[in-house]
Amino acid sequence: MIDLSHYVITYPLSVDTLWKLKKLGMGMIGYCVNRNCDHFGEIDLDRLMEKLGPEFRFVGDKTIARSLKCPVCGHKGGDVKLRANTGPSK
Ligand SMILES: [Zn+2]
């Protein structure tokens, strides 16, 4: 687990890096693009940050989508969508 305690959200807010997603309680959903499968699931942000770094800018990025592999059908590559913070507010 990467320690994000020294990362601070500043305003105006632009959610463009992985650590901001994590801090804001948001997430990423990966969608399988195999139309016969349509599997989707939450992407592990901690694992992504370990691989790409917390400062990785996902805006306009295709690296994450390309590196997705569907755990159901094994299809490589997918779509990435952001998930809003749906958890209880602190
Ligand atoms: Zn699939």
PDB file of the backbone (N, CA, C, O) and the ligand in Angstrom, with CONECT records:
HET     ZN  A 101       1
ATOM      1  N   MET A   1       0.846  -1.205   0.000  1.00  0.00           N
ATOM      2  CA  MET A   1       0.000   0.000   0.000  1.00  0.00           C
ATOM      3  C   MET A   1       0.873   1.244   0.000  1.00  0.00           C
ATOM      4  O   MET A   1       1.820   1.353   0.779  1.00  0.00           O
ATOM      5  N   ILE A   2       0.549   2.174  -0.874  1.00  0.00           N
ATOM      6  CA  ILE A   2       1.299   3.421  -0.954  1.00  0.00           C
ATOM      7  C   ILE A   2       0.718   4.430   0.032  1.00  0.00           C
ATOM      8  O   ILE A   2      -0.498   4.607   0.110  1.00  0.00           O
ATOM      9  N   ASP A   3       1.579   5.074   0.764  1.00  0.00           N
ATOM     10  CA  ASP A   3       1.133   6.055   1.757  1.00  0.00           C
ATOM     11  C   ASP A   3       0.814   7.384   1.066  1.00  0.00           C
ATOM     12  O   ASP A   3       1.698   8.017   0.488  1.00  0.00           O
ATOM     13  N   LEU A   4      -0.432   7.793   1.130  1.00  0.00           N
ATOM     14  CA  LEU A   4      -0.846   9.018   0.450  1.00  0.00           C
ATOM     15  C   LEU A   4      -1.069  10.162   1.426  1.00  0.00           C
ATOM     16  O   LEU A   4      -1.672  11.173   1.068  1.00  0.00           O
ATOM     17  N   SER A   5      -0.590  10.013   2.649  1.00  0.00           N
ATOM     18  CA  SER A   5      -0.930  10.993   3.670  1.00  0.00           C
ATOM     19  C   SER A   5      -0.346  12.376   3.371  1.00  0.00           C
ATOM     20  O   SER A   5      -0.896  13.382   3.820  1.00  0.00           O
ATOM     21  N   HIS A   6       0.753  12.442   2.625  1.00  0.00           N
ATOM     22  CA  HIS A   6       1.340  13.750   2.334  1.00  0.00           C
ATOM     23  C   HIS A   6       0.800  14.350   1.040  1.00  0.00           C
ATOM     24  O   HIS A   6       1.213  15.439   0.643  1.00  0.00           O
ATOM     25  N   TYR A   7      -0.120  13.647   0.382  1.00  0.00           N
ATOM     26  CA  TYR A   7      -0.762  14.202  -0.806  1.00  0.00           C
ATOM     27  C   TYR A   7      -1.990  14.988  -0.373  1.00  0.00           C
ATOM     28  O   TYR A   7      -2.822  14.494   0.388  1.00  0.00           O
ATOM     29  N   VAL A   8      -2.092  16.206  -0.862  1.00  0.00           N
ATOM     30  CA  VAL A   8      -3.194  17.064  -0.448  1.00  0.00           C
ATOM     31  C   VAL A   8      -4.002  17.499  -1.658  1.00  0.00           C
ATOM     32  O   VAL A   8      -3.451  17.936  -2.668  1.00  0.00           O
ATOM     33  N   ILE A   9      -5.306  17.374  -1.541  1.00  0.00           N
ATOM     34  CA  ILE A   9      -6.205  17.827  -2.604  1.00  0.00           C
ATOM     35  C   ILE A   9      -6.282  19.355  -2.579  1.00  0.00           C
ATOM     36  O   ILE A   9      -6.530  19.947  -1.529  1.00  0.00           O
ATOM     37  N   THR A  10      -6.072  19.985  -3.718  1.00  0.00           N
ATOM     38  CA  THR A  10      -6.178  21.440  -3.804  1.00  0.00           C
ATOM     39  C   THR A  10      -7.321  21.807  -4.746  1.00  0.00           C
ATOM     40  O   THR A  10      -7.705  21.029  -5.619  1.00  0.00           O
ATOM     41  N   TYR A  11      -7.846  22.990  -4.550  1.00  0.00           N
ATOM     42  CA  TYR A  11      -8.959  23.451  -5.365  1.00  0.00           C
ATOM     43  C   TYR A  11      -8.536  24.672  -6.165  1.00  0.00           C
ATOM     44  O   TYR A  11      -7.702  25.435  -5.679  1.00  0.00           O
ATOM     45  N   PRO A  12      -9.066  24.904  -7.369  1.00  0.00           N
ATOM     46  CA  PRO A  12     -10.107  24.119  -8.029  1.00  0.00           C
ATOM     47  C   PRO A  12      -9.650  22.701  -8.317  1.00  0.00           C
ATOM     48  O   PRO A  12      -8.491  22.450  -8.649  1.00  0.00           O
ATOM     49  N   LEU A  13     -10.556  21.819  -8.186  1.00  0.00           N
ATOM     50  CA  LEU A  13     -10.250  20.403  -8.237  1.00  0.00           C
ATOM     51  C   LEU A  13     -10.174  19.908  -9.675  1.00  0.00           C
ATOM     52  O   LEU A  13     -11.095  20.104 -10.468  1.00  0.00           O
ATOM     53  N   SER A  14      -9.074  19.273  -9.987  1.00  0.00           N
ATOM     54  CA  SER A  14      -9.038  18.535 -11.244  1.00  0.00           C
ATOM     55  C   SER A  14      -8.604  17.115 -10.921  1.00  0.00           C
ATOM     56  O   SER A  14      -7.503  16.885 -10.420  1.00  0.00           O
ATOM     57  N   VAL A  15      -9.453  16.203 -11.204  1.00  0.00           N
ATOM     58  CA  VAL A  15      -9.162  14.801 -10.918  1.00  0.00           C
ATOM     59  C   VAL A  15      -8.456  14.223 -12.130  1.00  0.00           C
ATOM     60  O   VAL A  15      -9.085  13.847 -13.119  1.00  0.00           O
ATOM     61  N   ASP A  16      -7.145  14.161 -12.034  1.00  0.00           N
ATOM     62  CA  ASP A  16      -6.387  13.740 -13.196  1.00  0.00           C
ATOM     63  C   ASP A  16      -5.318  12.699 -12.889  1.00  0.00           C
ATOM     64  O   ASP A  16      -4.752  12.094 -13.800  1.00  0.00           O
ATOM     65  N   THR A  17      -5.043  12.492 -11.597  1.00  0.00           N
ATOM     66  CA  THR A  17      -4.017  11.508 -11.260  1.00  0.00           C
ATOM     67  C   THR A  17      -4.612  10.405 -10.381  1.00  0.00           C
ATOM     68  O   THR A  17      -5.683  10.560  -9.793  1.00  0.00           O
ATOM     69  N   LEU A  18      -3.894   9.303 -10.313  1.00  0.00           N
ATOM     70  CA  LEU A  18      -4.420   8.126  -9.610  1.00  0.00           C
ATOM     71  C   LEU A  18      -4.635   8.387  -8.122  1.00  0.00           C
ATOM     72  O   LEU A  18      -5.631   7.953  -7.543  1.00  0.00           O
ATOM     73  N   TRP A  19      -3.694   9.099  -7.511  1.00  0.00           N
ATOM     74  CA  TRP A  19      -3.817   9.292  -6.059  1.00  0.00           C
ATOM     75  C   TRP A  19      -5.028  10.139  -5.717  1.00  0.00           C
ATOM     76  O   TRP A  19      -5.618   9.960  -4.652  1.00  0.00           O
ATOM     77  N   LYS A  20      -5.422  11.076  -6.610  1.00  0.00           N
ATOM     78  CA  LYS A  20      -6.601  11.894  -6.338  1.00  0.00           C
ATOM     79  C   LYS A  20      -7.856  11.031  -6.335  1.00  0.00           C
ATOM     80  O   LYS A  20      -8.737  11.200  -5.491  1.00  0.00           O
ATOM     81  N   LEU A  21      -7.927  10.121  -7.271  1.00  0.00           N
ATOM     82  CA  LEU A  21      -9.066   9.192  -7.294  1.00  0.00           C
ATOM     83  C   LEU A  21      -9.194   8.484  -5.967  1.00  0.00           C
ATOM     84  O   LEU A  21     -10.272   8.396  -5.379  1.00  0.00           O
ATOM     85  N   LYS A  22      -8.056   7.980  -5.513  1.00  0.00           N
ATOM     86  CA  LYS A  22      -8.023   7.210  -4.284  1.00  0.00           C
ATOM     87  C   LYS A  22      -8.438   8.080  -3.091  1.00  0.00           C
ATOM     88  O   LYS A  22      -9.265   7.684  -2.270  1.00  0.00           O
ATOM     89  N   LYS A  23      -7.846   9.264  -3.020  1.00  0.00           N
ATOM     90  CA  LYS A  23      -8.132  10.178  -1.914  1.00  0.00           C
ATOM     91  C   LYS A  23      -9.588  10.598  -1.881  1.00  0.00           C
ATOM     92  O   LYS A  23     -10.172  10.752  -0.809  1.00  0.00           O
ATOM     93  N   LEU A  24     -10.170  10.781  -3.047  1.00  0.00           N
ATOM     94  CA  LEU A  24     -11.545  11.258  -3.139  1.00  0.00           C
ATOM     95  C   LEU A  24     -12.546  10.123  -2.999  1.00  0.00           C
ATOM     96  O   LEU A  24     -13.757  10.332  -3.074  1.00  0.00           O
ATOM     97  N   GLY A  25     -12.032   8.938  -2.799  1.00  0.00           N
ATOM     98  CA  GLY A  25     -12.925   7.798  -2.645  1.00  0.00           C
ATOM     99  C   GLY A  25     -13.551   7.362  -3.955  1.00  0.00           C
ATOM    100  O   GLY A  25     -14.536   6.625  -3.972  1.00  0.00           O
ATOM    101  N   MET A  26     -12.966   7.827  -5.061  1.00  0.00           N
ATOM    102  CA  MET A  26     -13.476   7.433  -6.363  1.00  0.00           C
ATOM    103  C   MET A  26     -12.771   6.167  -6.815  1.00  0.00           C
ATOM    104  O   MET A  26     -11.854   5.673  -6.160  1.00  0.00           O
ATOM    105  N   GLY A  27     -13.216   5.663  -7.933  1.00  0.00           N
ATOM    106  CA  GLY A  27     -12.598   4.442  -8.401  1.00  0.00           C
ATOM    107  C   GLY A  27     -12.618   4.359  -9.907  1.00  0.00           C
ATOM    108  O   GLY A  27     -13.102   5.255 -10.600  1.00  0.00           O
ATOM    109  N   MET A  28     -12.086   3.270 -10.390  1.00  0.00           N
ATOM    110  CA  MET A  28     -12.061   3.024 -11.817  1.00  0.00           C
ATOM    111  C   MET A  28     -12.707   1.681 -12.083  1.00  0.00           C
ATOM    112  O   MET A  28     -12.456   0.700 -11.383  1.00  0.00           O
ATOM    113  N   ILE A  29     -13.534   1.656 -13.095  1.00  0.00           N
ATOM    114  CA  ILE A  29     -14.148   0.402 -13.490  1.00  0.00           C
ATOM    115  C   ILE A  29     -13.597   0.013 -14.860  1.00  0.00           C
ATOM    116  O   ILE A  29     -13.560   0.828 -15.781  1.00  0.00           O
ATOM    117  N   GLY A  30     -13.182  -1.206 -14.977  1.00  0.00           N
ATOM    118  CA  GLY A  30     -12.722  -1.719 -16.251  1.00  0.00           C
ATOM    119  C   GLY A  30     -13.820  -2.531 -16.915  1.00  0.00           C
ATOM    120  O   GLY A  30     -14.443  -3.391 -16.292  1.00  0.00           O
ATOM    121  N   TYR A  31     -14.046  -2.243 -18.186  1.00  0.00           N
ATOM    122  CA  TYR A  31     -15.086  -2.947 -18.931  1.00  0.00           C
ATOM    123  C   TYR A  31     -14.446  -3.796 -20.007  1.00  0.00           C
ATOM    124  O   TYR A  31     -13.599  -3.324 -20.764  1.00  0.00           O
ATOM    125  N   CYS A  32     -14.851  -5.037 -20.069  1.00  0.00           N
ATOM    126  CA  CYS A  32     -14.401  -5.924 -21.145  1.00  0.00           C
ATOM    127  C   CYS A  32     -15.078  -5.489 -22.439  1.00  0.00           C
ATOM    128  O   CYS A  32     -16.285  -5.249 -22.467  1.00  0.00           O
ATOM    129  N   VAL A  33     -14.290  -5.389 -23.514  1.00  0.00           N
ATOM    130  CA  VAL A  33     -14.859  -4.923 -24.777  1.00  0.00           C
ATOM    131  C   VAL A  33     -15.311  -6.086 -25.665  1.00  0.00           C
ATOM    132  O   VAL A  33     -15.808  -5.883 -26.774  1.00  0.00           O
ATOM    133  N   ASN A  34     -15.131  -7.286 -25.161  1.00  0.00           N
ATOM    134  CA  ASN A  34     -15.686  -8.439 -25.862  1.00  0.00           C
ATOM    135  C   ASN A  34     -17.205  -8.435 -25.671  1.00  0.00           C
ATOM    136  O   ASN A  34     -17.703  -8.600 -24.557  1.00  0.00           O
ATOM    137  N   ARG A  35     -17.930  -8.246 -26.775  1.00  0.00           N
ATOM    138  CA  ARG A  35     -19.373  -8.051 -26.647  1.00  0.00           C
ATOM    139  C   ARG A  35     -20.110  -9.309 -26.190  1.00  0.00           C
ATOM    140  O   ARG A  35     -21.250  -9.237 -25.729  1.00  0.00           O
ATOM    141  N   ASN A  36     -19.456 -10.451 -26.320  1.00  0.00           N
ATOM    142  CA  ASN A  36     -20.083 -11.681 -25.841  1.00  0.00           C
ATOM    143  C   ASN A  36     -19.838 -11.898 -24.357  1.00  0.00           C
ATOM    144  O   ASN A  36     -20.326 -12.866 -23.775  1.00  0.00           O
ATOM    145  N   CYS A  37     -19.088 -11.002 -23.751  1.00  0.00           N
ATOM    146  CA  CYS A  37     -18.693 -11.195 -22.360  1.00  0.00           C
ATOM    147  C   CYS A  37     -19.269 -10.089 -21.480  1.00  0.00           C
ATOM    148  O   CYS A  37     -20.018 -10.351 -20.539  1.00  0.00           O
ATOM    149  N   ASP A  38     -18.901  -8.835 -21.807  1.00  0.00           N
ATOM    150  CA  ASP A  38     -19.419  -7.667 -21.075  1.00  0.00           C
ATOM    151  C   ASP A  38     -19.098  -7.681 -19.592  1.00  0.00           C
ATOM    152  O   ASP A  38     -19.802  -7.051 -18.803  1.00  0.00           O
ATOM    153  N   HIS A  39     -18.063  -8.378 -19.205  1.00  0.00           N
ATOM    154  CA  HIS A  39     -17.679  -8.371 -17.806  1.00  0.00           C
ATOM    155  C   HIS A  39     -17.128  -6.990 -17.424  1.00  0.00           C
ATOM    156  O   HIS A  39     -16.464  -6.338 -18.229  1.00  0.00           O
ATOM    157  N   PHE A  40     -17.402  -6.562 -16.225  1.00  0.00           N
ATOM    158  CA  PHE A  40     -16.750  -5.348 -15.739  1.00  0.00           C
ATOM    159  C   PHE A  40     -16.449  -5.498 -14.261  1.00  0.00           C
ATOM    160  O   PHE A  40     -17.078  -6.293 -13.563  1.00  0.00           O
ATOM    161  N   GLY A  41     -15.493  -4.736 -13.796  1.00  0.00           N
ATOM    162  CA  GLY A  41     -15.120  -4.828 -12.390  1.00  0.00           C
ATOM    163  C   GLY A  41     -14.251  -3.664 -11.967  1.00  0.00           C
ATOM    164  O   GLY A  41     -13.641  -2.973 -12.783  1.00  0.00           O
ATOM    165  N   GLU A  42     -14.221  -3.479 -10.687  1.00  0.00           N
ATOM    166  CA  GLU A  42     -13.411  -2.419 -10.084  1.00  0.00           C
ATOM    167  C   GLU A  42     -11.934  -2.707 -10.321  1.00  0.00           C
ATOM    168  O   GLU A  42     -11.473  -3.836 -10.150  1.00  0.00           O
ATOM    169  N   ILE A  43     -11.206  -1.679 -10.713  1.00  0.00           N
ATOM    170  CA  ILE A  43      -9.760  -1.813 -10.885  1.00  0.00           C
ATOM    171  C   ILE A  43      -9.077  -1.480  -9.565  1.00  0.00           C
ATOM    172  O   ILE A  43      -9.449  -0.524  -8.884  1.00  0.00           O
ATOM    173  N   ASP A  44      -8.089  -2.268  -9.218  1.00  0.00           N
ATOM    174  CA  ASP A  44      -7.375  -2.084  -7.957  1.00  0.00           C
ATOM    175  C   ASP A  44      -6.437  -0.881  -8.056  1.00  0.00           C
ATOM    176  O   ASP A  44      -5.375  -0.965  -8.674  1.00  0.00           O
ATOM    177  N   LEU A  45      -6.832   0.236  -7.447  1.00  0.00           N
ATOM    178  CA  LEU A  45      -6.033   1.460  -7.544  1.00  0.00           C
ATOM    179  C   LEU A  45      -4.672   1.316  -6.892  1.00  0.00           C
ATOM    180  O   LEU A  45      -3.685   1.872  -7.373  1.00  0.00           O
ATOM    181  N   ASP A  46      -4.619   0.571  -5.797  1.00  0.00           N
ATOM    182  CA  ASP A  46      -3.328   0.398  -5.121  1.00  0.00           C
ATOM    183  C   ASP A  46      -2.335  -0.315  -6.024  1.00  0.00           C
ATOM    184  O   ASP A  46      -1.156   0.037  -6.077  1.00  0.00           O
ATOM    185  N   ARG A  47      -2.828  -1.316  -6.727  1.00  0.00           N
ATOM    186  CA  ARG A  47      -1.941  -2.048  -7.634  1.00  0.00           C
ATOM    187  C   ARG A  47      -1.496  -1.163  -8.798  1.00  0.00           C
ATOM    188  O   ARG A  47      -0.340  -1.194  -9.220  1.00  0.00           O
ATOM    189  N   LEU A  48      -2.450  -0.370  -9.306  1.00  0.00           N
ATOM    190  CA  LEU A  48      -2.127   0.537 -10.399  1.00  0.00           C
ATOM    191  C   LEU A  48      -1.059   1.536  -9.977  1.00  0.00           C
ATOM    192  O   LEU A  48      -0.122   1.813 -10.726  1.00  0.00           O
ATOM    193  N   MET A  49      -1.210   2.079  -8.761  1.00  0.00           N
ATOM    194  CA  MET A  49      -0.255   3.072  -8.288  1.00  0.00           C
ATOM    195  C   MET A  49       1.117   2.450  -8.064  1.00  0.00           C
ATOM    196  O   MET A  49       2.142   3.099  -8.272  1.00  0.00           O
ATOM    197  N   GLU A  50       1.131   1.203  -7.646  1.00  0.00           N
ATOM    198  CA  GLU A  50       2.421   0.538  -7.464  1.00  0.00           C
ATOM    199  C   GLU A  50       3.112   0.360  -8.807  1.00  0.00           C
ATOM    200  O   GLU A  50       4.336   0.443  -8.903  1.00  0.00           O
ATOM    201  N   LYS A  51       2.315   0.113  -9.844  1.00  0.00           N
ATOM    202  CA  LYS A  51       2.874  -0.106 -11.176  1.00  0.00           C
ATOM    203  C   LYS A  51       3.242   1.200 -11.866  1.00  0.00           C
ATOM    204  O   LYS A  51       4.329   1.331 -12.429  1.00  0.00           O
ATOM    205  N   LEU A  52       2.328   2.165 -11.817  1.00  0.00           N
ATOM    206  CA  LEU A  52       2.478   3.379 -12.626  1.00  0.00           C
ATOM    207  C   LEU A  52       2.881   4.597 -11.807  1.00  0.00           C
ATOM    208  O   LEU A  52       3.329   5.600 -12.363  1.00  0.00           O
ATOM    209  N   GLY A  53       2.725   4.515 -10.496  1.00  0.00           N
ATOM    210  CA  GLY A  53       3.028   5.651  -9.628  1.00  0.00           C
ATOM    211  C   GLY A  53       1.773   6.457  -9.345  1.00  0.00           C
ATOM    212  O   GLY A  53       0.891   6.573 -10.196  1.00  0.00           O
ATOM    213  N   PRO A  54       1.699   7.025  -8.117  1.00  0.00           N
ATOM    214  CA  PRO A  54       0.512   7.776  -7.718  1.00  0.00           C
ATOM    215  C   PRO A  54       0.263   9.001  -8.599  1.00  0.00           C
ATOM    216  O   PRO A  54      -0.877   9.441  -8.750  1.00  0.00           O
ATOM    217  N   GLU A  55       1.347   9.557  -9.186  1.00  0.00           N
ATOM    218  CA  GLU A  55       1.224  10.780  -9.984  1.00  0.00           C
ATOM    219  C   GLU A  55       0.828  10.491 -11.424  1.00  0.00           C
ATOM    220  O   GLU A  55       0.741  11.408 -12.241  1.00  0.00           O
ATOM    221  N   PHE A  56       0.590   9.238 -11.738  1.00  0.00           N
ATOM    222  CA  PHE A  56       0.242   8.894 -13.116  1.00  0.00           C
ATOM    223  C   PHE A  56      -1.041   9.597 -13.538  1.00  0.00           C
ATOM    224  O   PHE A  56      -2.058   9.509 -12.850  1.00  0.00           O
ATOM    225  N   ARG A  57      -0.991  10.298 -14.672  1.00  0.00           N
ATOM    226  CA  ARG A  57      -2.168  10.998 -15.182  1.00  0.00           C
ATOM    227  C   ARG A  57      -2.947  10.060 -16.087  1.00  0.00           C
ATOM    228  O   ARG A  57      -2.464   9.627 -17.134  1.00  0.00           O
ATOM    229  N   PHE A  58      -4.158   9.760 -15.658  1.00  0.00           N
ATOM    230  CA  PHE A  58      -4.961   8.824 -16.460  1.00  0.00           C
ATOM    231  C   PHE A  58      -5.804   9.553 -17.500  1.00  0.00           C
ATOM    232  O   PHE A  58      -6.414   8.918 -18.360  1.00  0.00           O
ATOM    233  N   VAL A  59      -5.844  10.910 -17.425  1.00  0.00           N
ATOM    234  CA  VAL A  59      -6.660  11.671 -18.365  1.00  0.00           C
ATOM    235  C   VAL A  59      -6.037  11.567 -19.760  1.00  0.00           C
ATOM    236  O   VAL A  59      -4.873  11.918 -19.952  1.00  0.00           O
ATOM    237  N   GLY A  60      -6.800  11.093 -20.708  1.00  0.00           N
ATOM    238  CA  GLY A  60      -6.324  10.943 -22.073  1.00  0.00           C
ATOM    239  C   GLY A  60      -5.375   9.774 -22.252  1.00  0.00           C
ATOM    240  O   GLY A  60      -4.783   9.601 -23.317  1.00  0.00           O
ATOM    241  N   ASP A  61      -5.233   8.967 -21.201  1.00  0.00           N
ATOM    242  CA  ASP A  61      -4.294   7.856 -21.242  1.00  0.00           C
ATOM    243  C   ASP A  61      -4.942   6.597 -21.797  1.00  0.00           C
ATOM    244  O   ASP A  61      -6.129   6.348 -21.587  1.00  0.00           O
ATOM    245  N   LYS A  62      -4.144   5.808 -22.509  1.00  0.00           N
ATOM    246  CA  LYS A  62      -4.664   4.550 -23.020  1.00  0.00           C
ATOM    247  C   LYS A  62      -3.927   3.357 -22.413  1.00  0.00           C
ATOM    248  O   LYS A  62      -4.274   2.203 -22.665  1.00  0.00           O
ATOM    249  N   THR A  63      -2.912   3.655 -21.615  1.00  0.00           N
ATOM    250  CA  THR A  63      -2.081   2.585 -21.064  1.00  0.00           C
ATOM    251  C   THR A  63      -2.890   1.629 -20.196  1.00  0.00           C
ATOM    252  O   THR A  63      -2.770   0.409 -20.308  1.00  0.00           O
ATOM    253  N   ILE A  64      -3.707   2.205 -19.338  1.00  0.00           N
ATOM    254  CA  ILE A  64      -4.464   1.372 -18.408  1.00  0.00           C
ATOM    255  C   ILE A  64      -5.474   0.525 -19.167  1.00  0.00           C
ATOM    256  O   ILE A  64      -5.584  -0.680 -18.941  1.00  0.00           O
ATOM    257  N   ALA A  65      -6.214   1.171 -20.076  1.00  0.00           N
ATOM    258  CA  ALA A  65      -7.223   0.443 -20.846  1.00  0.00           C
ATOM    259  C   ALA A  65      -6.578  -0.701 -21.633  1.00  0.00           C
ATOM    260  O   ALA A  65      -7.116  -1.805 -21.712  1.00  0.00           O
ATOM    261  N   ARG A  66      -5.418  -0.407 -22.207  1.00  0.00           N
ATOM    262  CA  ARG A  66      -4.752  -1.418 -23.020  1.00  0.00           C
ATOM    263  C   ARG A  66      -4.243  -2.582 -22.188  1.00  0.00           C
ATOM    264  O   ARG A  66      -4.191  -3.717 -22.662  1.00  0.00           O
ATOM    265  N   SER A  67      -3.867  -2.298 -20.943  1.00  0.00           N
ATOM    266  CA  SER A  67      -3.259  -3.351 -20.132  1.00  0.00           C
ATOM    267  C   SER A  67      -4.296  -4.181 -19.382  1.00  0.00           C
ATOM    268  O   SER A  67      -3.945  -5.131 -18.682  1.00  0.00           O
ATOM    269  N   LEU A  68      -5.558  -3.829 -19.525  1.00  0.00           N
ATOM    270  CA  LEU A  68      -6.595  -4.613 -18.858  1.00  0.00           C
ATOM    271  C   LEU A  68      -6.684  -6.001 -19.470  1.00  0.00           C
ATOM    272  O   LEU A  68      -6.556  -6.185 -20.681  1.00  0.00           O
ATOM    273  N   LYS A  69      -6.907  -6.970 -18.591  1.00  0.00           N
ATOM    274  CA  LYS A  69      -7.161  -8.312 -19.102  1.00  0.00           C
ATOM    275  C   LYS A  69      -8.388  -8.847 -18.391  1.00  0.00           C
ATOM    276  O   LYS A  69      -8.454  -8.852 -17.162  1.00  0.00           O
ATOM    277  N   CYS A  70      -9.341  -9.287 -19.157  1.00  0.00           N
ATOM    278  CA  CYS A  70     -10.593  -9.739 -18.575  1.00  0.00           C
ATOM    279  C   CYS A  70     -10.382 -11.051 -17.824  1.00  0.00           C
ATOM    280  O   CYS A  70      -9.858 -12.008 -18.395  1.00  0.00           O
ATOM    281  N   PRO A  71     -10.783 -11.110 -16.552  1.00  0.00           N
ATOM    282  CA  PRO A  71     -10.611 -12.335 -15.778  1.00  0.00           C
ATOM    283  C   PRO A  71     -11.606 -13.425 -16.180  1.00  0.00           C
ATOM    284  O   PRO A  71     -11.455 -14.582 -15.790  1.00  0.00           O
ATOM    285  N   VAL A  72     -12.609 -13.056 -16.950  1.00  0.00           N
ATOM    286  CA  VAL A  72     -13.630 -14.036 -17.339  1.00  0.00           C
ATOM    287  C   VAL A  72     -13.293 -14.686 -18.682  1.00  0.00           C
ATOM    288  O   VAL A  72     -13.221 -15.911 -18.789  1.00  0.00           O
ATOM    289  N   CYS A  73     -13.086 -13.849 -19.706  1.00  0.00           N
ATOM    290  CA  CYS A  73     -12.879 -14.426 -21.047  1.00  0.00           C
ATOM    291  C   CYS A  73     -11.431 -14.313 -21.507  1.00  0.00           C
ATOM    292  O   CYS A  73     -11.064 -14.873 -22.540  1.00  0.00           O
ATOM    293  N   GLY A  74     -10.593 -13.582 -20.737  1.00  0.00           N
ATOM    294  CA  GLY A  74      -9.186 -13.485 -21.102  1.00  0.00           C
ATOM    295  C   GLY A  74      -8.902 -12.458 -22.180  1.00  0.00           C
ATOM    296  O   GLY A  74      -7.766 -12.335 -22.637  1.00  0.00           O
ATOM    297  N   HIS A  75      -9.925 -11.718 -22.592  1.00  0.00           N
ATOM    298  CA  HIS A  75      -9.737 -10.700 -23.622  1.00  0.00           C
ATOM    299  C   HIS A  75      -8.787  -9.619 -23.127  1.00  0.00           C
ATOM    300  O   HIS A  75      -8.872  -9.196 -21.974  1.00  0.00           O
ATOM    301  N   LYS A  76      -7.894  -9.175 -23.980  1.00  0.00           N
ATOM    302  CA  LYS A  76      -6.944  -8.134 -23.603  1.00  0.00           C
ATOM    303  C   LYS A  76      -7.412  -6.782 -24.106  1.00  0.00           C
ATOM    304  O   LYS A  76      -7.846  -6.647 -25.250  1.00  0.00           O
ATOM    305  N   GLY A  77      -7.320  -5.794 -23.251  1.00  0.00           N
ATOM    306  CA  GLY A  77      -7.754  -4.449 -23.608  1.00  0.00           C
ATOM    307  C   GLY A  77      -9.198  -4.245 -23.213  1.00  0.00           C
ATOM    308  O   GLY A  77     -10.019  -5.155 -23.323  1.00  0.00           O
ATOM    309  N   GLY A  78      -9.500  -3.056 -22.756  1.00  0.00           N
ATOM    310  CA  GLY A  78     -10.864  -2.788 -22.334  1.00  0.00           C
ATOM    311  C   GLY A  78     -11.139  -1.306 -22.288  1.00  0.00           C
ATOM    312  O   GLY A  78     -10.350  -0.495 -22.774  1.00  0.00           O
ATOM    313  N   ASP A  79     -12.245  -0.968 -21.712  1.00  0.00           N
ATOM    314  CA  ASP A  79     -12.615   0.423 -21.516  1.00  0.00           C
ATOM    315  C   ASP A  79     -12.521   0.755 -20.041  1.00  0.00           C
ATOM    316  O   ASP A  79     -12.803  -0.084 -19.186  1.00  0.00           O
ATOM    317  N   VAL A  80     -12.124   1.979 -19.749  1.00  0.00           N
ATOM    318  CA  VAL A  80     -12.021   2.415 -18.364  1.00  0.00           C
ATOM    319  C   VAL A  80     -13.001   3.558 -18.126  1.00  0.00           C
ATOM    320  O   VAL A  80     -13.049   4.519 -18.895  1.00  0.00           O
ATOM    321  N   LYS A  81     -13.761   3.448 -17.080  1.00  0.00           N
ATOM    322  CA  LYS A  81     -14.644   4.552 -16.699  1.00  0.00           C
ATOM    323  C   LYS A  81     -14.425   4.854 -15.229  1.00  0.00           C
ATOM    324  O   LYS A  81     -14.058   3.986 -14.437  1.00  0.00           O
ATOM    325  N   LEU A  82     -14.663   6.116 -14.889  1.00  0.00           N
ATOM    326  CA  LEU A  82     -14.496   6.519 -13.502  1.00  0.00           C
ATOM    327  C   LEU A  82     -15.762   6.207 -12.717  1.00  0.00           C
ATOM    328  O   LEU A  82     -16.874   6.267 -13.244  1.00  0.00           O
ATOM    329  N   ARG A  83     -15.568   5.876 -11.457  1.00  0.00           N
ATOM    330  CA  ARG A  83     -16.691   5.663 -10.574  1.00  0.00           C
ATOM    331  C   ARG A  83     -16.690   6.784  -9.528  1.00  0.00           C
ATOM    332  O   ARG A  83     -15.673   7.061  -8.891  1.00  0.00           O
ATOM    333  N   ALA A  84     -17.836   7.407  -9.373  1.00  0.00           N
ATOM    334  CA  ALA A  84     -17.943   8.465  -8.377  1.00  0.00           C
ATOM    335  C   ALA A  84     -17.876   7.861  -6.976  1.00  0.00           C
ATOM    336  O   ALA A  84     -18.052   6.656  -6.796  1.00  0.00           O
ATOM    337  N   ASN A  85     -17.623   8.705  -6.005  1.00  0.00           N
ATOM    338  CA  ASN A  85     -17.594   8.255  -4.616  1.00  0.00           C
ATOM    339  C   ASN A  85     -19.020   7.969  -4.151  1.00  0.00           C
ATOM    340  O   ASN A  85     -19.823   8.880  -3.948  1.00  0.00           O
ATOM    341  N   THR A  86     -19.304   6.704  -3.991  1.00  0.00           N
ATOM    342  CA  THR A  86     -20.659   6.314  -3.607  1.00  0.00           C
ATOM    343  C   THR A  86     -20.708   5.836  -2.155  1.00  0.00           C
ATOM    344  O   THR A  86     -21.758   5.456  -1.638  1.00  0.00           O
ATOM    345  N   GLY A  87     -19.545   5.869  -1.522  1.00  0.00           N
ATOM    346  CA  GLY A  87     -19.489   5.425  -0.139  1.00  0.00           C
ATOM    347  C   GLY A  87     -20.046   6.472   0.803  1.00  0.00           C
ATOM    348  O   GLY A  87     -20.396   7.572   0.376  1.00  0.00           O
ATOM    349  N   PRO A  88     -20.131   6.142   2.070  1.00  0.00           N
ATOM    350  CA  PRO A  88     -20.604   7.106   3.062  1.00  0.00           C
ATOM    351  C   PRO A  88     -19.622   8.261   3.196  1.00  0.00           C
ATOM    352  O   PRO A  88     -18.414   8.027   3.232  1.00  0.00           O
ATOM    353  N   SER A  89     -20.093   9.478   3.270  1.00  0.00           N
ATOM    354  CA  SER A  89     -19.206  10.618   3.405  1.00  0.00           C
ATOM    355  C   SER A  89     -18.701  10.724   4.841  1.00  0.00           C
ATOM    356  O   SER A  89     -19.412  10.435   5.804  1.00  0.00           O
ATOM    357  N   LYS A  90     -17.437  11.155   4.941  1.00  0.00           N
ATOM    358  CA  LYS A  90     -16.834  11.198   6.260  1.00  0.00           C
ATOM    359  C   LYS A  90     -16.957  12.597   6.883  1.00  0.00           C
ATOM    360  O   LYS A  90     -16.499  12.816   8.004  1.00  0.00           O
TER     361      LYS A  90
HETATM  362 ZN    ZN A 101     -14.410 -10.593 -20.933  1.00  0.00          ZN2+
END
